[in-house]
Amino acid sequence: MSSPDHFDICIVGAGVIGLAIAFKLTHHPACKDGSILVLEQHKSFGEETSSRNSEVIHAGIYYPAGSLKAKTCVDGKQQLYAFCNQYNVPHRKIGKLIIAGKDQESALQDIKAKASANGVDDLRPLEGKDLLTLEPALKASCGLFSPTSGIIDSHAYMQTLLTLAENGGALFAPGTRVCQISRSAQGYDISTDCQGERYTFLCDKVVNSTGLYAQELAGHIADFPLSEVPVQQRVKGSYFTLQGHSPFRHLIYPMPEANLKGLGVHVTLDMGGQVRFGPDTEEVQAIDYTVNGDKEPSFRQTIAAYYPDIAKRQIQPGYSGIRPKIAHTQGVVDFHIREYAAIGFPGLVQLFGIESPGLTASLAIADAVTQLLKP
């Protein structure tokens, strides 16, 4: 009987985070000579959260100082622009306007102070006249301009990460679902369903980067204490698209609403210039990406507060995404990235709650994981 295949590192989940980790590992001097396997349960990479978002390159404005979200967003933004320039990934540094009414000026200054604490010190205050010069269709009293915010073709980015990782020796196995992981004398035994066939192999180290399914995969690790697994809260966000020409040249973000689980219904543009409004926030249990067309009136009401001409324009349901948040009662919960040698699982790294700004932060998150995995 032949011995099972043995890999140095198995990455489970080929969303933008898993692909960034594979890229970093195959290009890190301490890891690049190892054998790396990337598993994905879907037929291709990035089919869920990684491709169902605003495709915004965030500046690092809103996150608590010192948090992983703040650190990885600011670092990741710089790495991402450099990566896009080096590998010709379509992107545009179009800038973002955070807009406010007269009664929100104090809150706007708080945002500027929070950004400065994160090392984002290039926000420029704008008064009404300046706002109208930049975006004549807007209705706002004041705002902040973020010059380093931008947009990216997320599919092209993920395809480039995968190509570079495969060129570095990584193996990609789509259509492969992990059924069981268990500790053994050789490291980890991993049993999978590979397009209907059972495939079992060994590996020294495992990365759980499965996003919406991270908690589920943790439950398939034999004897892993579930007390170490944070509870997931799924928050669905839907988008509506504007028909016809775009009245905007920049990203437009209204002030975040109190107790909102996101940044509110804002304006984003794709690489082709089409306007998308969203996302809203809706707690869900099941993973269902249907966009409810009955939400149109509430979208219109929200949008009209800063874009009055929406009454004259047509919008239609676009797409939706689901954020794999960590459940909490108050405040902002940080990214959860840990290695579990201290409790008997050396070489096991799990990532929970990787929501926005995960796309922007992906290369910096991958650096953090690489540090945990390197010999």
N, C-alpha and C positions, 0 to 999 in steps of 0.2 A: 504494500500500500504506500503510495507516494506521500511525502510530507506536504502539509498545506503551505500555500504561499506565505511569505513573511515580508512585511513592509516596515520601514522605520517609523513612518508617521501616516496615520489615516485621518483625513479631514472629512467630516460628515457634513454635507451641506455646501452646495455650489452657488450660493447667492454671492453678492458683491463682497461680503466679508470672507467667506471661505475661499473665494478666488484670489482675493488680495493676500490672504495668508499663504496660499500655495505659491503665489508669485514671490513673496518675500522669502519664503523658505528655500525656494530653488535658486535664489540669488544671494543668500546669506552665506558668507565664507564657512561658518561653522555647521551649516545644515545642507548646503546645496548638493553634496555628494550622496546624501541619503535617498532612499526610495520613498516616494510620496504618492499616496493614492487619495484621490478626491472622489467621494461618493455623492450622488444626487438621486433622490427618489423620482424626480420628474424626468421627462424625456430630454430636457435641455437645461442649461444653467439659468439662474436668475428669473424663474417663472413667477415668483410671488412678490414679497415685499420689495425686493431689490429693483423690480421693474414697474412697481405700482406706487410711485411717489411723485413728488413735484420735480424731480431731476434738478434740484437746486444745489449749487455749491454754496454752503453757508459760511458766513464770516466768523461765527463764534460769539454772537452777541448776547444771547438770552440765558446762558447756562451759569449756574453758581460757580464762583471763582474757586479754583482748585479741584473742581470735579473732573472726572474722566471725560465727561461730555465736552467740557470747555477745553481741556488740554488736547484731546485727540481731534477736536474740530479745528482748532487753530493750527495745529501742526499738520493735520491731514489736509487742510485747505491748501497750504503751501506745497505739500508733496503732490497733491492732485493736479494743481496747475502745472507744475514742473513735469509730471508724468504725461499729461495731455500734450504739452508742447513737444516733449521728446518723442512720443510715439504717435503723434498726429491724431489724437482722439478729438472728435468734434466737440467744441465747447465755446462759450462766449462769456467774457467778464462784463456783463451788462450793468451791474450795479443794482442796488435795491433802495427803495424809498420806504421808510417806516413813517406813516402819516398819523396825525393826531388832530383833535379839535382843540379849541381854546381851553376847555376845562381839563385837558389831558397833558398840558405842558410839563407839569411836575413829574408825571409818570414817564414822560418821554426823557426827561433828564436822568431819571433813575435808570432807564435802559442804557443811556450813554455811559453812566458811571459803571454799570455792570460790565459793559463791553470793555471799558478801559481796564477794569480789574482783570479781565481775561487776556489783556495784551492787544486788544483791538482798539487802537487809539486813532483811527483814521475816519471816524464818523463825523460828518459835517452837518451842523444845524442848518435848517432851511426855514425861511418864513414863507408866507403865502405867495408872494410874488415870485420867489425863487422856485417854488413848487410848480407854479403854473408855467414857468419857462421850461422846466424839464418835462412836465406832463400836463398839457393844457386841459385834458379831460377830467382831471381830478377835482374833488371837492375836499379841501383840508385847510386847516389854519397854519399848521407848522409840521415839521418833520425832521428826520435824520436821513442823510444819504450815506449808504455803505458802498464804497467803490470796489471792494474786493468780493462782493457777492456775484454769483454767476449761474450759468446753466450748463448742463452737460448731456451728451447722448449716452445714457446709462448702459444701453445695450452694447454700443461700440466699446465703451470702457471695459465692461465685463468680458467681451470677446477678446480684447487685447490682453487683459490679465490672464485669461485661460491660455491663449496662444503662447504667451511668454513663459507661463508655468510649464506647459507641455514641452516647449523648446528646451526648458531647463531640466527635463526628465520626469516631470510629474505625469501620472496616469489619471485619466478622467473616466469615470464609470457612471454614466447616466442610467436612469431606469433601475437603480439599485437602492433598495430599502433595507435599513438595518433592523434586524429582528431581535438580536440579543448581543450584549457585550459582557464579557466576564473576565476577571483576573485569572492569570495562570502563571506558571513558572517562567514561561517564555514572554510574558507581557500581557497582552490582551487578545482573547479569542473573540472574533467578530463573526457572527452569523448573519447572512444577508439573503434577501430574495432579489435575485438579479433577473428581471424580466421573466419571472415564473420559475426560474431555476435556483436551487439552493447553492450558495457559494459561501464557504467558510475559510477564513484566513487568520493569520497572526500579525500583530503589529506591536511595536514598542510603546508608541504614544498615540493618543487619540484627541482630536479636537471636535467638540460639539459646537458647530456653527450653523445650526439648523433653523434659527429664527423662530418662526411661529411654532415649530415642533421641538424646540430645545428642551422644554420640560418633559414632553412625551419621551424623547430619546433618553433623558436622564433616568426615567422610570424603567428603561430597558437595560440599565447597567446593573448587573447582579450585585446585590448587597450594598449598593450605594445608598447612603442615608438620605431619604427624601426631605429631612429637615434642612439639608443644605441646598435645596432647590427652591428659589423664590417663586411665589405664586404669580402666574401670568394673567394679565388683563388685556384682552383683545379690544382694540379701539379701531373701528372702521372709519375711513374717511373717503367721501365721494367727491368727484369732480364733475363740473359742467363745462362744456366748451363753448366759446363765443363764435358765432357764425360770421363770416365775412372778415373784413380788414381789422387789424389790431389798432386800437387807439393809444396803445402804450408802447414804450421803448424799454422800460425798466420793470423789474419785479416790484410789486406794490403790496405792502403789508400794513394792514390797519393795526392799531394797538391791540395786544392780546386781551381777551376778555377775562374777567375774574373767574378763577376755578376752571378755566378751559383746559382740556387735555391736549391741546395743540396750539397753534398760533393763529387760528381763526381762518375764515374764508379769505384767501388772498389771491393776488394775480400772479400767475407764472406764465412764461412763454416757453414753447418748445423750440428746438433748433430750426424749425421751419417758420417760426414767428406766430404760430397759432396761440391764442389766449386760452388759458384754463383757469377757472375759478374753483378754489377749494384748498384743502379739504375741510369738510365739516367733521364733527366727532360724534360717534355713535358706539356705545359699548355693545359688543356682540359675543356670542358664545361660538356659533358655527362659523366656518370659513366660507363665506358666500360673497362673491364680488359683483353681484347684481347692483346696478345703480337705480334707486327708486325715483322715477320721474316725478312723483308727487312732491318731491322736495323742491321743485323749481320755484314755487312762490316764496319760500323761506330764503332760498339763495338770492333771489331777486331783491328781497327786502334788505338783506345784509349788504349786498353789493351796492345798492342805491345810496347807502350812507356815504360812500366815497366816489361813486361813479354814477351820477344821476341819469346819464344817457342810456343806462341799461334798459330803461323803459322802452326805448326805441329799437332795441337790438334783440336778436334771437339767440337763445342758448339751448343746448340740448345735453342730455346725460352723456357723460364721457366714460370714465372708468373709476374704479375704486381700489383702495389698498387697505391692508389691515396691519396696524402697528402691534408688535409683540411687547407691549409694555409690562413692567413689573407692577403688580398691584400695590397700591398704597392708599393711605387715608388723607394725607396732606403733603404739600411740598413737592419737590421734583426728585424723582428717584434716578440714581445714576446708572450708567452701564455696569454690568456685573461680569467681570472677567477674572477667572480664578483657576489655579492649578491645585490639585487635591492630594499631594504627596503626604501632607500632615495627617490625613485620615485614612491612609492606606491605599491611595490610588495615584501613585507617581506617574507623571507623564500624561495625566488626564487633564485637559483644559476645557472648560465649558464657558460659553458666553450666553448670558441671559439679558433680556431687555434691550437688545440692540435695535433701537428705533432711530428716528431722526436725532442727531445728524449722522447716522451711520454711513450713508453714502459718502458724504464729505470726509468723514473721519476714517474711512476704510483702511487706508494705507498706514495710518498711525495706530489703529487698532491692531492691524497685522504685525506691526513692530512690537507691540506689547505682548502679543501671543508668541512671537518668535523668541523674545527674551525669556519667556517661561519655558519654552521647549528646547532651547539650544543646549548642547552638552555642557 
